[in-house]
Amino acid sequence: QVQLVESGGGLVQAGGSLRLSCAASGRTFSNYVMGWFRQAPGKEREFVAGLNWNGDTSYADSVKGRFTISRDNAKNAVFLQMNSLKPDDTAVYYCKASIPPTLNYWGQGTQVTVSS
């Protein structure tokens, strides 16, 4: 069982920045595929950013150039640096850990609100 705890959400003005953190349990964190997803009111949960065990990253088109995903294996943590935030980025942000081939774990989410 893997537990994920997100933090760092909050209220920020458009153009501002936030850094989300996700602390993970487990002794093999470096092997996890980590990702950030978000869900806005009335919308489905969507992919934001992913980080493979070998350092490969991927981003949704809507956040490319503004968001950066990173990890610190020594701290069992993954981060999402969010810059140039827009009101459309308002959502609950979730951390996800995937352990190939079939295990997936989710955090409880952290609210990000961007005011115009």
Phi, psi and omega per residue, in radians:
Q1 nan 2.352 3.118
V2 -2.025 2.280 3.059
Q3 -1.895 2.389 -3.122
L4 -2.160 2.319 3.136
V5 -2.254 2.002 3.109
E6 -1.540 2.693 3.040
S7 -2.719 2.923 3.056
G8 1.816 -0.076 3.103
G9 -1.246 2.998 3.128
G10 2.870 -2.893 -3.139
L11 -1.827 2.268 -3.121
V12 -2.505 2.640 3.093
Q13 -1.377 2.699 3.073
A14 -0.958 2.395 -3.074
G15 1.605 -0.184 -3.128
G16 -1.465 -3.044 -3.076
S17 -2.314 2.652 2.991
L18 -2.491 2.680 3.054
R19 -2.175 2.024 3.107
L20 -1.598 2.531 3.083
S21 -2.169 2.632 3.082
C22 -2.399 2.020 3.116
A23 -1.690 2.289 -3.058
A24 -2.069 2.545 3.003
S25 -1.601 2.941 3.097
G26 2.005 2.540 -3.067
R27 -1.581 -0.150 -3.112
T28 -2.072 0.671 -3.080
F29 -0.943 -0.639 -3.080
S30 -1.080 -0.333 3.121
N31 -1.590 -0.116 -3.106
Y32 -1.339 2.494 2.911
V33 -1.566 2.105 -3.043
M34 -1.873 2.571 3.133
G35 -2.622 2.786 3.014
W36 -2.060 2.371 3.087
F37 -2.258 2.887 3.096
R38 -2.528 2.708 3.119
Q39 -2.427 2.034 3.088
A40 -1.574 2.745 3.140
P41 -0.959 2.259 3.105
G42 1.351 0.086 -3.117
K43 -2.126 2.844 3.094
E44 -1.372 2.748 3.075
R45 -1.166 2.393 -3.094
E46 -2.272 2.667 3.109
F47 -1.219 2.441 3.079
V48 -2.006 -0.953 -3.084
A49 -2.729 2.636 3.122
G50 -2.405 2.658 -3.118
L51 -2.460 2.019 -3.095
N52 -1.358 2.946 -3.128
W53 -1.123 -0.432 -3.105
N54 -1.693 0.160 3.069
G55 1.702 -0.110 3.106
D56 -1.169 2.371 3.134
T57 -2.047 2.743 3.040
S58 -2.547 2.640 -3.072
Y59 -2.435 2.607 2.947
A60 -1.167 2.562 -3.123
D61 -0.997 -0.590 -3.058
S62 -1.203 -0.283 -3.098
V63 -2.077 -0.056 -3.129
K64 -1.008 2.347 3.129
G65 1.493 -0.191 -3.130
R66 -2.024 -0.615 -3.093
F67 -1.904 2.579 3.088
T68 -2.361 2.218 3.080
I69 -1.741 2.457 3.117
S70 -2.609 2.931 3.135
R71 -2.483 2.694 3.037
D72 -2.215 1.735 -3.061
N73 -1.147 -0.506 3.131
A74 -1.166 -0.467 -3.133
K75 -1.841 0.066 -3.092
N76 0.910 0.858 -3.056
A77 -2.402 2.611 3.024
V78 -2.240 2.582 -3.030
F79 -2.241 2.734 3.010
L80 -2.335 1.854 3.061
Q81 -1.501 2.121 -3.079
M82 -2.048 2.014 3.135
N83 -2.013 2.860 3.113
S84 0.859 0.855 -3.074
L85 -1.138 2.550 -3.138
K86 -2.119 2.738 3.079
P87 -0.956 -0.563 3.115
D88 -1.163 -0.224 3.087
D89 -1.426 -0.105 3.128
T90 -1.079 2.163 -3.087
A91 -3.110 2.991 2.900
V92 -1.553 2.211 -3.098
Y93 -1.769 2.289 -3.091
Y94 -2.067 2.466 3.038
C95 -1.672 2.455 3.130
K96 -2.304 2.378 3.044
A97 -2.037 2.258 3.109
S98 -2.059 2.286 3.094
I99 -2.051 1.869 -3.075
P100 -1.001 2.532 0.118
P101 -1.667 -0.273 -2.936
T102 -2.338 -0.095 -3.031
L103 -1.543 2.326 3.098
N104 -2.377 2.392 3.129
Y105 -2.292 2.546 -3.114
W106 -2.158 2.578 2.961
G107 -1.468 -3.118 -3.073
Q108 -1.501 -0.223 3.098
G109 1.669 2.688 3.064
T110 -2.399 2.372 -3.045
Q111 -1.424 2.296 3.002
V112 -2.094 2.165 3.125
T113 -2.178 2.168 -3.138
V114 -1.981 2.065 -3.123
S115 -1.614 2.595 -3.112
S116 -1.568 nan nan
